[in-house]
Amino acid sequence: MPLIPQESQIHESAQGPRATPAASRTAPTPRPVPGPRPAAVPRPGPAVRPGPPAQRTHTPRPPAPRAAQPAAPQADAATQIQLIPAPANGALDAAGEAVDLLLDSGRAPGEVLVLTTGDQHPWAAHELSFGEASYWAQHDAKDDVFYADAKAAERAAQRPVVIVAVNDASGDDLGRMLAVARERAGTLLIVCGDPQRVNSALGAGV
């Protein structure tokens, strides 16, 4: 029985000395050593790697010019042909009205060439009176509408619009004349003349 109080004393003495070192140990507790771990934050550096995939977007661009290639044949499309019915003695007037409509629609004068199958246009006859040198100089300048006859058609340069005034009563060279006019016309050929005669010269209906 007397052993029991001794055991209680032993427990009290054990608790005493353990409490005192606990207080002394609290002072050296500056253990913020795990703090340097935030230094590993520079890991976002590898985020720069998504840069190369942006460069990969440039690779699909080469096929784009391939799509533009089919547009080239469209430039080689046949020249559009328009027929303005007119008798031989009214072909020049019809051609003049066609010129006025083209200029009113925004065409530049230098884009229009007028060819006659018969007599010269009054403008051409007037300019030729000053000599062929000055006459063809105006043709080369491309500043205004140019008028020429069938004989000079092959010498004339190509222009976007060519107007043919069939002002001769008859002739077997109309087919060749229209063929040359079509070669000179970049986008539009306008023929002012008798529909039956023009259609037979072209070899097909217009």
GIGIKA-V10429 format. One record per pair of residues at least 12 apart in sequence whose ideal C-beta (glycine too) atoms are under 10 Angstrom apart, sorted by sequence separation. I is the first residue (numbers start at 0). GAP is how many residues later the second one is. D is the distance in whole Angstrom. If there is no record, write none. Layout:
BEGIN
i: {I	I}
gap: {GAP	GAP}
d: {D	D}
END
This chain:
BEGIN
i: {85	126	134	135	165	83	98	134	138	145	163	177	188	83	97	144	149	163	176	98	122	141	177	190	81	97	135	138	144	146	148	149	161	163	94	134	138	139	141	163	173	188	95	138	144	146	148	149	161	162	163	94	126	127	135	148	161	173	94	126	127	131	135	138	161	163	173	177	181	94	122	125	127	149	161	163	91	122	123	124	150	153	161	162	178	122	123	149	152	153	160	161	173	174	177	178	91	120	122	123	124	127	149	152	155	159	160	161	173	176	177	178	90	95	120	121	123	152	155	157	158	159	160	161	162	163	164	165	166	167	168	174	175	177	90	91	94	95	112	120	149	150	152	153	157	158	159	160	161	162	163	164	165	166	170	173	174	90	91	95	119	120	149	152	156	157	158	159	160	161	162	163	164	165	169	173	174	109	119	120	123	148	149	152	155	157	158	159	160	161	162	163	164	165	168	172	173	174	87	88	91	109	112	119	153	158	160	161	162	163	171	87	91	118	149	152	153	170	109	110	113	114	115	117	119	149	152	165	109	111	112	113	114	115	116	117	119	165	108	109	111	112	113	114	115	116	107	108	109	110	111	112	113	114	115	163	107	108	109	111	112	113	114	115	165	107	108	109	114	115	116	147	107	108	114	115	106	114	112	114	102	113	101	112	112	120	112	113	98	112	118	120	111	112	113	114	115	116	117	119	98	110	111	112	113	114	115	116	117	118	95	109	110	111	112	113	114	115	116	117	118	109	110	111	112	113	114	115	116	117	107	110	111	112	113	114	115	116	117	94	107	115	116	117	106	107	117	106	116	91	116	116	101	101	116	101	115	116	98	114	97	114	98	116	97	114	114	95	97	94	112	93	94	95	114	94	114	93	94	112	90	92	93	94	112	90	91	93	112	90	91	92	114	116	89	90	91	110	90	110	111	113	114	115	116	87	89	90	110	87	88	111	113	81	83	85	86	87	83	85	86	87	88	78	79	81	83	85	87	106	78	83	86	87	78	87	116	101	101	100	98	97	97	97	94	96	93	94	95	80	93	94	93	94	92	93	80	90	91	80	90	78	89	90	78	89	90	77	78	80	87	78	79	85	86	87	78	81	82	83	84	85	86	87	78	79	80	81	82	83	84	85	86	78	79	80	81	82	83	84	85	78	79	80	81	82	83	84	85	87	76	78	79	80	81	82	84	74	77	82	83	84	74	82	85	84	83	82	82	80	82	80	82	80	82	81	80}
gap: {12	12	12	12	12	13	13	13	13	13	13	13	13	14	14	14	14	14	14	15	15	15	15	15	16	16	16	16	16	16	16	16	16	16	17	17	17	17	17	17	17	17	18	18	18	18	18	18	18	18	18	19	19	19	19	19	19	19	20	20	20	20	20	20	20	20	20	20	20	21	21	21	21	21	21	21	22	22	22	22	22	22	22	22	22	23	23	23	23	23	23	23	23	23	23	23	24	24	24	24	24	24	24	24	24	24	24	24	24	24	24	24	25	25	25	25	25	25	25	25	25	25	25	25	25	25	25	25	25	25	25	25	25	25	26	26	26	26	26	26	26	26	26	26	26	26	26	26	26	26	26	26	26	26	26	26	26	27	27	27	27	27	27	27	27	27	27	27	27	27	27	27	27	27	27	27	27	28	28	28	28	28	28	28	28	28	28	28	28	28	28	28	28	28	28	28	28	28	29	29	29	29	29	29	29	29	29	29	29	29	29	30	30	30	30	30	30	30	31	31	31	31	31	31	31	31	31	31	32	32	32	32	32	32	32	32	32	32	33	33	33	33	33	33	33	33	34	34	34	34	34	34	34	34	34	34	35	35	35	35	35	35	35	35	35	36	36	36	36	36	36	36	37	37	37	37	38	38	40	41	42	42	43	43	44	44	45	45	46	46	46	46	47	47	47	47	47	47	47	47	48	48	48	48	48	48	48	48	48	48	49	49	49	49	49	49	49	49	49	49	49	50	50	50	50	50	50	50	50	50	51	51	51	51	51	51	51	51	51	52	52	52	52	52	53	53	53	54	54	55	56	57	58	59	60	61	61	61	62	62	63	63	64	64	65	65	66	67	67	68	68	69	69	69	69	70	70	71	71	71	72	72	72	72	72	73	73	73	73	74	74	74	74	74	75	75	75	75	76	76	76	76	76	76	76	77	77	77	77	78	78	78	78	79	79	79	79	79	80	80	80	80	80	81	81	81	81	81	81	81	82	82	82	82	83	83	84	86	88	89	91	92	93	94	95	95	96	96	96	97	97	97	98	98	99	99	100	100	100	101	101	102	102	102	103	103	103	104	104	104	104	105	105	105	105	105	106	106	106	106	106	106	106	106	107	107	107	107	107	107	107	107	107	108	108	108	108	108	108	108	108	109	109	109	109	109	109	109	109	109	110	110	110	110	110	110	110	111	111	111	111	111	112	112	112	113	114	115	116	117	119	121	122	123	123	124	125}
d: {10	10	10	9	9	8	6	9	9	8	7	7	10	6	9	9	9	6	10	7	10	8	10	7	8	9	9	8	10	9	10	10	10	9	10	9	7	8	8	5	9	9	8	7	9	9	10	8	9	9	9	6	9	10	8	10	5	8	9	8	10	9	9	10	8	10	10	7	9	8	9	10	10	8	9	9	9	8	8	9	10	10	5	9	9	9	4	7	9	10	10	4	7	10	5	9	7	10	5	6	9	10	9	6	9	10	7	8	8	8	6	10	8	9	10	8	7	10	9	7	7	7	7	10	9	7	9	7	8	9	10	8	9	9	8	9	8	10	9	4	9	10	10	6	5	7	4	7	8	8	7	8	6	8	9	9	4	8	8	10	7	8	5	5	7	7	6	5	5	5	5	5	5	3	8	4	7	10	8	8	8	10	10	6	6	6	10	7	8	7	8	7	7	7	10	9	9	7	9	10	6	10	10	5	9	10	7	9	7	7	9	7	8	8	8	9	9	9	8	8	6	9	7	8	10	9	7	7	4	9	8	7	8	8	8	8	9	7	9	5	5	5	5	6	5	5	9	7	6	9	8	8	8	7	7	9	9	5	8	10	7	10	6	10	9	9	5	8	10	10	9	10	10	9	8	9	9	5	9	7	8	10	9	6	8	7	8	10	6	4	10	9	6	9	9	7	9	7	8	10	10	6	8	7	8	7	8	7	8	6	10	8	4	5	5	5	5	5	5	4	8	9	6	8	7	8	7	8	6	3	10	10	7	9	7	10	5	5	8	9	9	8	10	10	8	10	8	7	6	10	8	6	10	6	6	8	10	9	9	7	9	9	7	10	5	8	6	9	9	5	8	9	8	9	8	4	10	7	9	6	10	9	9	8	8	9	5	9	10	4	10	10	10	10	9	5	5	8	4	9	10	9	10	10	8	9	8	9	10	7	7	9	10	10	9	8	9	5	10	8	9	6	8	10	10	9	9	9	5	9	10	10	9	8	9	10	10	9	8	10	9	5	10	7	8	9	9	9	9	9	10	5	4	10	9	8	10	9	8	7	5	9	8	5	6	9	9	9	9	8	10	9	9	9	10	7	5	7	10	6	10	5	8	7	7	7	8	7	8	7	8	6	7	6	5	5	5	5	4	8	8	7	7	8	7	8	8	7	9	9	9	5	9	7	9	8	5	10	10	10	9	10	10	6	10	9	10	6	8	9	9	7	9	10	4	7	5}
END
